[in-house]
Amino acid sequence: GRILDAIGYSSCRVVEDKVDIGYSAPGMRRIVWSLRRGQPTRVRFETLWQAVQPKEFDLHVRLNLGRHGAVMYAADLTEAYVDFNKGTIADPSEASALGG
């Protein structure tokens, strides 16, 4: 939910019923999709858990609005980090939850 929420706060064009969100662990050959075309998938919880269990995993977001792409590297996907990137933390002292 936090990921989709953060996408909505971005300045890019987003059509909710086109967004795909998936996860993959290093060495995992396939992407485990949790959201396809804006709808939850029927993927088993255990399968999703395996994809995000490693210390590092890949998060895949497809807006399905064209042929552009981007890569982002992050070390923190906590709620505080997402709020910081949405611009909802205006006071730098509130960023202490991020280790700053």
N, C-alpha and C positions, 0 to 999 in steps of 0.2 A: 503494500500500500504506500509506503514512504517513497518508493521509487517513482511510482505513477504520479503521486502528489508533486514530487519535485519536477517531473517532466512538465506538469501543468503550469508550474511557476516560471518555466523558461520562456525566452522570447521567441522560440521557434513555433512554427505553426504545428498544432497538434489536433488530430481528429481521434478522439478517444476510442471509437470503434474500429480503428485501424492498428492500434498499438499492440506489439508483441513484446513480451518480456520473458527471458529465459536465462538459465544458468548452466555452466559447465565447469567441471573440475579439471585441473591439468591432467592431460592424458586421456580424458574422457572424449570419445569420438563424436558424441552427439550432444546437442543442446537440449536440455530439459526445459520445455516451455511451460510456464505457469500461467501465462496470459497470451491468448491468440485472438487477434482482431477484437481486442477490448473485452474479451470474455474469459473467465477462469477456465483452465483446462481440467481434464479429469486425471491428471498425473497423480500418482500415489505419493503421499507425504514422504514415505521412505525413499523414494527415488529423488525427490527434491532435496531431502536431507543429505543424501550421498553427494549431490552436486555441490552443496555449500559447506560441507563438513571440513574440507581441508582448510588450512590457514589461508591459502590463496585460491580464489576461484574467479571465473570470468562471468560478468554480467552482460547479457546481450539485450539491447533495446532496439527495436525496429519501429520506426514511425510509419513506414510503408507509404511515403508520400513522394518518393523520387529516388534518384540514384546517388545521393550524396552520403558521405559517411564521416565518422570521427572516432577517435580512440581517446579514452580518458583513463588515467591511472589514479587509484585512490587507495588509501590505507584504512579508511574508517567509513563505515556506512551506518553509524548509530543515528538515532533521531536528532541528536544535537548537531551532528555534522550536516545532515540534510537541512535542518533549519538554518544553519549558517550559510549554506550555499543558496538557499531560497532568498536570503536577504532579510530574514525575520529577526536576526540578532543584530540589533543596532548598537548595543553597549558592548565594547570589547571585553569588559569584565565578565560578561555572560559566556564568553568563549572559553572559559576555564574548563568546561566539561570536555573541550576538545584538546586539552593539554597545552593551551596557549596562554 
